[in-house]
Amino acid sequence: MDSLRNRKSIRKYSNKEVSEELLNSLLTDAFRASNTGNMQTYSVIVTRSEQQKEKLLPFHFNQPSIKTAPVVLTFCVDFRRFSRWCVESGAEPGYNNYLSFYSATIDSMLAAQTFAVAAEDAGLGLCFFGTTNYNAEGIIDALELPELVFPVTTVTVGWPAENPSQSDRLDPLGLIHQETYKDVDVKALYAYKESLPEMQKFVEENGKPSLAHVFTDVRYTKANNEFFSDALLKAIKRQGFIF
């Protein structure tokens, strides 16, 4: 599909409203995505108000499009709703565990990606925010998420006000394995990325010997990964999925 091969993340949006009717229609399409046991253990928090965007902003490292996008969507694991239904039906739920969290995380992301495809097909632009993983506890507080509800990813949505260049991607043949996993020539695979002028500038600006060093020493360091891993586990415990 050309629409998928030509897609790009959009961070600048026009002032044109995204109607509730259109948004609900796209989310309805998204909820047709495959999911574990047809339990649909996810929910989506829709943020439109300036007040709520201001609450979310610091937990997304103050990225401007959190404020400027007409709509901010937070896709969440939600085993609370299903568990309440079980209890009110006289059944005993057993979903306060890591397996349930893991399966619902997958299902939440399937719904989010299906929404993305539907939204872009309708002419909207969007951007996924990985910051949800770094600051889950703050987002839990800002959105008042109860036990067994957990934020998985955040998506800004609106009508595009920019047409940026596509980000590079690795050669698909380096990511596809036939029958069993086999190591590939990683230097050859990453050679194109390393050759891009913007990546060479990135290396030079950071004073590093290679692009790999920018990732390991600057962007995604061991210390930061361990710090945010601890914070993420703390939040997962707080929401009742692990003890």
N, C-alpha and C positions, 0 to 999 in steps of 0.2 A: 504493500500500500504506500503510495507516494506521501500521503499525509503523515505516516509514521516515519518514513525515511527522511522527510524534510522538517521534522518537528524541531522546536527550539524552546528553551525556557524564556518566559517573558516576565520582566520585573518592573516594567513601566506600563501604566494603564491609563486609558482615557477616563473622563468623568462620567461617561455613559453608564447608567445603572444596569446591573444584572438583575433582571426581574425575578421575583420569588417563583413565579410560574415556571420560567425557564430553568432556574436552579433546581427546583423540586423535580422537574421532568428529567434532568440529567442525572440527579441522584437516584431517581427511580430506576433509570437504565443501569446505573452502577450497581444497584442492589440485585441485579440479575446475575452478577458474577458468581462463579463457583465458590462454595464454602463448605466447611466441615459439617457433615450431618444435616445440612440445610437448617442449621440453628441460627445463622446470621448474627453471630456474637460480636457485633460492632455497632457503634453509633457515630454520628457526625455532629459536631458542634459548629453552628454557623455564626460567625461573628461579622456584624456590619457596623455596630456603633463605634464611634470614636473613643468612647470611654473604655470599652472592652479591648479595643486595639491597643490603647495606651497601656493597659494591664499586661497584655501579651508581649509588647514590644521588647522589654529588656530580656525576656527569656529567648528571644530570637536575635540576640546580639545587636539590637537596635537597627536591624536592616530596614531601610525606608519603605519597601513595598508592603510590609506588614501594615503600615499606616495608610499608604496610598491606594492599595488594592480595594476595589469595592466590597469584596467578600474575602474573608479568611476562613478556611475550613480546617477543622482539627478532626482527623479520623481517629477513633478510639476503639481499643478493645472494650467490649462490654459484655461481661458475663453476669453482671448484676441483674439485668432485665430477665435473662433466661432462668437464672437461679430463683428469682422472685416468683416467676411463673411456676416453677417446679414446687416450691414451698406452698404456694397458694392452691396448688392442685393436690396437695397431700404427699408429694414425692420429696425425697431427700437428695438435694444436689451435692455433687462432689467436685466442684470446679474451682476451688481455691488452691490451685496447684500450678506448677510450672508448665506441664503439658497443655493445660487449658489455655494458659497465657500465650504459649508459643503458637498453638493452632489458631487462636483468635487474632494474633498479630498477623499471621499469614493471610487470613481471611480479610482483615481490615485493609491490608495493602492491595489485595486483589480488587477490593471495592474501590479503593483510591485510584488505582491505575485504570480501571474500567471507566471511572468518572473522567479521568484525564483524557482518554481517547474520545469519549462522547463530547466533552466540552470543547476540545480542539476541533473536532469535526463540525461543531456548531459555530466556529469562528472565534471562540474565546481563547485567551492566552492564560498560561498558568505557570507556576513554579513550585516545586517541592522544596521543603525546608528540612534539612537534616538536624537543625538545631533542636527539634522536638526531643531527640534522643539525649541531648546534652543537659537540658533543663526541664526534664519531665516534672519534677516536684513543683517547680514554680508554676508550670502550666496547669497542673492538677489544682493548685490553689486558685489561680486566676479563673478557671472554668468551673470551679466547685465540683470536681469529679468525685463521686463517692467510691466506696470500696468496690473492688472488682471492675472498675472502669479505669482505663489507662490510655494516655495519648500516644499514638504511634507515629503519625506524620501530620505535617501541616502543609496546606496547599493554598497559595494566594491565587485568586481568580478575577479576571476582568477582561474588558475589550482592549486589545493591544494598542499601545501608543509607541511602539518601537518595532524594528525588524532587525534584530541582532544577527550576527553570524552564528552559524551552528558551532557547537563545541565539537572537538575532535572525538573520534571513537577508535578503539583498537580494531584491527583486522578481525572480522568475525571468525575466520578460520583458526585464529589463535585461541578462541574461546569454545570451540566446538570439538568434542571428543567422541570418537566412534567406539562404541562397545565398552571401553574402559578408559580411565583417566590416564593421560600420558603427558609428561612434561614437554613444554615447547621451548624453542629458542627465544627466551624472553628478551634478550638484547635486540634481536631482529624484530620482535613483535613491538617493542616500545621505541624503535628507532625513528619512526615517523613522528610520534609525539615529541620526542626529544629534538627533532629537527625544526619544529615550528618556531618562527621568530618570537612569538609571544612567550613560548616556553623558555627559549634561550635568554630572553630578557628577564624572565622570572628568576632564572638561575643566577644571572649576573647581579640583579638587584639585591638578592639575598646573600651574595658572596659565597655561594656553595659550589663544589666541584661538579655536581651533576643534578639533574632534575629529581632523581631518587632522593638525594640528600635534602632537597627542599621539602619533600613529603615527610621524611623521617625526622628531620631536625627542626622544621619550622611549622608546617601545616598540621600534621597529625603526629605529635610527638608521643613517645612512650609514657612520659609523665602525665600528659594531658589525657591520654587514653585510659590510664589507670585511675586518674582522679574522676573522670566522668563515668567510668565503669562502676566505681564505688557509689557514685550518686545515683546512677540508674538502678543498681541493685537495691539501694535503700528505698527508692520510690516504688519499685515492684513489691518489696516487702510491705511497705506502708499500705499499698492498695490490696493486700491480702492474697497475693498469688504465691509467695514463698515465705518460709518462716525461718 
